[in-house]
Amino acid sequence: MERRGKKYQEVAKNIEKNKLYSLDEALKLATETSPVKFDASVEIHIRLGVDPRQADQNIRSTVALPHGTGKDVRVAVFAPESEHAAAKKAGADIIGDEEFLSQLDKEELNFDILVATPQYMPKLGKYARLLGPRGLMPNPKSGTVAADVAKAVSEAKAGKVEYRVDKQAIVHLSIGKVSFGTEKLSENARAFLSSLNSQKPSSLKGVYIKSVAVATTMGPGIKVENSL
């Protein structure tokens, strides 16, 4: 713990000096300086040169992380009974139709991702204020409105995650756990960065990726060289 403490202080000094690290160096330092005893999440934060108020610059997409996020993702499925068996086989944790709506009436949200079939989406309209602010409303862009429910569930369980730019033009994404190690975290980060670069708006005139930083839960933000 003493060695980790010294490493933390060293990183803190370098942060004050605005030192930049390569992606792999930053991820290695982030895992080495995690100040908590549990297996912390590792996050990447990217400031973009977009205006989220413009429809074509409101970045939102999904990416399949090669090694997942390290989290046990609970997936709920709202679909006709004919889809229930396939959803269960794919690993869905909660499956239902009208019974599921009664859970929403009670504001029981025991899931992280909600998958719905297109024909069932109108039934979720009245729950938009409940699901929307929590990022749980199914959306075609995130792959959670799907005719192939089993495929959507499998992808969610395997590590497919959604990311979107916030009002401050920053994208935040958890790319794994400290226990993953630098190599797996790097592969996840590069998969995300590749996906993010593919979303660059054609109308954007200036710099797309302005700054990149990585951090662990309650750990320091470590700046990454913007050559990605």
C-alpha positions, -999 to 999 in steps of 0.1 A, spaced: 0 0 0 29 23 7 43 18 -28 9 25 -43 7 56 -22 40 69 -35 29 61 -71 -4 80 -64 16 111 -52 38 109 -83 8 108 -106 -9 137 -87 22 159 -92 23 150 -129 -14 159 -132 -6 193 -117 21 197 -144 -4 186 -171 18 157 -181 4 135 -209 8 98 -211 3 72 -239 -29 53 -236 -12 21 -223 9 41 -198 -22 60 -185 -42 27 -181 -12 11 -163 -9 41 -139 -46 42 -133 -47 6 -122 -16 10 -101 -29 40 -83 -65 29 -76 -71 42 -40 -99 17 -32 -97 -19 -19 -124 -32 -42 -121 -40 -79 -127 -5 -92 -141 3 -126 -118 20 -151 -134 48 -171 -124 68 -201 -135 104 -205 -133 122 -239 -140 158 -246 -153 164 -281 -154 194 -303 -190 190 -311 -221 209 -303 -246 184 -288 -275 208 -296 -270 201 -333 -288 169 -343 -260 156 -365 -234 163 -337 -254 146 -309 -231 116 -308 -248 84 -297 -238 48 -306 -229 14 -293 -197 -7 -292 -190 -43 -283 -161 -43 -259 -139 -74 -266 -136 -82 -228 -169 -68 -216 -172 -43 -187 -166 -67 -159 -201 -60 -146 -230 -85 -143 -255 -68 -166 -291 -75 -158 -312 -75 -190 -350 -72 -191 -371 -81 -221 -405 -67 -229 -419 -87 -258 -447 -110 -268 -449 -144 -252 -437 -160 -284 -403 -144 -278 -399 -154 -242 -383 -188 -246 -356 -174 -270 -350 -145 -246 -345 -168 -216 -322 -190 -236 -301 -160 -245 -297 -151 -208 -324 -125 -201 -329 -119 -164 -364 -105 -165 -390 -114 -192 -426 -104 -195 -454 -85 -213 -483 -72 -193 -468 -84 -160 -437 -65 -167 -458 -33 -171 -472 -38 -136 -436 -38 -123 -430 -5 -140 -462 8 -124 -446 1 -90 -413 17 -103 -395 -16 -99 -364 -13 -120 -344 -44 -113 -324 -43 -145 -296 -24 -163 -308 -28 -199 -343 -30 -213 -349 -47 -247 -382 -44 -264 -397 -54 -298 -408 -26 -321 -445 -35 -318 -443 -33 -280 -426 2 -279 -459 22 -279 -468 5 -246 -437 20 -230 -447 55 -239 -463 63 -206 -432 52 -188 -408 76 -206 -404 98 -176 -395 68 -155 -371 51 -179 -357 80 -199 -338 99 -172 -322 66 -161 -311 57 -196 -333 27 -197 -357 36 -225 -351 12 -254 -338 29 -285 -331 17 -320 -296 34 -320 -286 14 -290 -299 -19 -304 -324 -23 -276 -354 -20 -299 -350 -52 -318 -371 -77 -337 -344 -103 -329 -347 -102 -291 -323 -132 -285 -295 -115 -305 -300 -82 -286 -299 -100 -252 -268 -119 -262 -249 -88 -273 -258 -70 -241 -246 -98 -220 -214 -101 -240 -203 -65 -234 -221 -44 -260 -225 -10 -244 -241 23 -254 -223 57 -252 -235 92 -258 -222 127 -256 -235 148 -227 -244 185 -226 -208 195 -219 -197 176 -251 -180 148 -231 -184 111 -235 -179 89 -204 -176 51 -206 -165 23 -183 -141 1 -202 -136 -26 -175 -122 -33 -141 -87 -28 -125 -84 -66 -124 -85 -68 -162 -49 -55 -165 -35 -31 -190 -37 -53 -221 -74 -61 -219 -82 -25 -208 -63 -12 -238 -81 -35 -262 -115 -23 -248 -104 13 -250 -92 10 -286 -124 -7 -296 -143 22 -281 -121 49 -297 -124 32 -331 -162 33 -328 -162 69 -316 -140 80 -345 -164 64 -369 -191 87 -355 -173 119 -364 -199 142 -380 -192 152 -416 -203 187 -409 -177 192 -381 -150 218 -392 -128 219 -361 -111 193 -339 -132 162 -331 -114 147 -301 -101 176 -279 -88 157 -249 -87 122 -234 -84 111 -198 -87 78 -179 -95 72 -142 -106 46 -118 -134 49 -93 -123 77 -69 -89 77 -86 -71 106 -103 -78 116 -138 -48 108 -160 -44 128 -192 -37 109 -224 -18 120 -255 -43 131 -281 -29 110 -310 -56 84 -310 
